[in-house]
Amino acid sequence: MMEIIVSNLVGNAIRYNRPGGRVSVRLVDTGKLVRLVVEDEGIGIPAEEQAKIFDEFYRSPEARKKSNLGTGLGLPIIKKFVNEMGGTIELESEVGKGSTFTIVLPRKAGKKRR
């Protein structure tokens, strides 16, 4: 699930970025939580569209203009996976300045390596 989440978020950040824009990916482990942050400097998402982007098959008009790729299923799948793992997904976005997706997941205890 994590591979799909990261692949979709980074792919979207690249696809909807402006020419020459940066994409930033950060992973922060606080011990109890893991925070994944994906930022771009792209087209951004209008405030009135932000709640809809997690609906199946929804693509904003700006996204459709920028790229004909995509089905509108990537973000709904991400949200479903994040929910199944007991996490949350947040979006901060401004038109013309880019978007930041933040996923917060509980950290699972792993096996100790020898």
C-alpha positions in Angstrom: 0.0 0.0 0.0 2.8 2.4 0.8 4.4 1.9 -2.6 1.1 2.8 -4.3 0.6 5.8 -2.0 4.1 7.2 -2.6 4.1 6.4 -6.4 0.7 8.2 -6.9 1.5 11.3 -4.8 4.9 11.8 -6.4 3.6 11.0 -9.9 0.8 13.6 -9.4 3.3 16.2 -8.0 5.5 15.7 -11.2 2.5 15.7 -13.6 0.8 18.8 -12.3 4.0 20.8 -11.5 5.0 23.9 -13.4 7.9 23.6 -15.8 11.1 23.7 -13.7 9.2 23.5 -10.5 10.5 21.5 -7.5 9.0 18.4 -6.0 9.9 17.7 -2.4 9.3 14.4 -0.6 10.0 14.1 3.2 9.5 11.3 5.6 9.6 12.1 9.3 9.5 9.4 11.9 8.5 10.7 15.4 8.6 7.3 17.0 4.9 6.9 17.3 3.9 8.5 14.0 5.3 8.6 10.5 4.6 11.7 8.4 5.0 11.6 4.6 5.0 15.0 3.0 4.9 15.5 -0.8 5.0 19.1 -2.1 5.1 20.6 -5.6 5.1 24.1 -7.1 2.4 23.3 -9.6 -1.0 24.3 -10.7 -2.6 24.0 -7.2 -6.1 23.1 -6.4 -8.8 25.7 -5.9 -10.4 25.7 -2.4 -13.8 24.8 -3.8 -12.3 21.7 -5.5 -10.3 20.4 -2.6 -13.0 18.3 -1.0 -13.9 16.7 -4.3 -10.5 15.4 -5.3 -10.8 12.4 -3.1 -14.1 11.4 -4.9 -13.8 8.5 -7.3 -13.4 9.6 -11.0 -13.2 13.3 -10.1 -10.6 15.4 -11.9 -10.6 19.1 -11.5 -11.0 21.2 -14.7 -7.4 22.5 -14.1 -6.1 19.0 -13.9 -7.9 18.0 -17.1 -6.4 21.0 -18.9 -2.8 20.2 -17.7 -2.9 16.4 -18.5 -5.2 14.0 -20.2 -3.6 11.2 -18.1 -5.4 9.8 -15.1 -8.7 8.4 -14.2 -9.5 10.2 -11.0 -8.9 7.1 -9.0 -5.4 7.7 -7.6 -6.3 10.0 -4.7 -9.4 8.0 -3.7 -7.3 4.9 -3.5 -4.6 6.7 -1.5 -7.3 8.0 1.0 -8.7 4.4 1.3 -5.3 2.9 2.0 -4.4 5.6 4.5 -7.7 5.1 6.3 -7.1 1.3 6.3 -3.7 1.8 7.9 -5.3 4.1 10.6 -3.9 7.3 9.3 -5.0 10.7 7.9 -4.3 12.6 4.8 -4.2 16.4 4.7 -4.1 18.8 1.7 -2.8 22.4 1.6 -3.0 24.0 -1.8 -3.0 27.4 -3.5 -3.8 27.9 -7.2 -0.6 28.7 -9.1 1.6 28.0 -6.1 1.3 24.3 -5.6 0.1 21.6 -3.3 1.3 19.8 -0.2 -0.1 16.4 0.7 0.7 15.2 4.2 0.0 11.6 5.3 0.2 10.7 9.0 0.3 7.1 9.9 0.8 5.3 13.2 4.3 3.7 13.3 4.2 0.0 13.6 6.8 -1.8 15.7 9.2 -3.7 13.4 11.3 -6.7 14.1 14.7 -6.1 15.5 17.5 -6.7 13.1 20.5 -8.7 14.2 
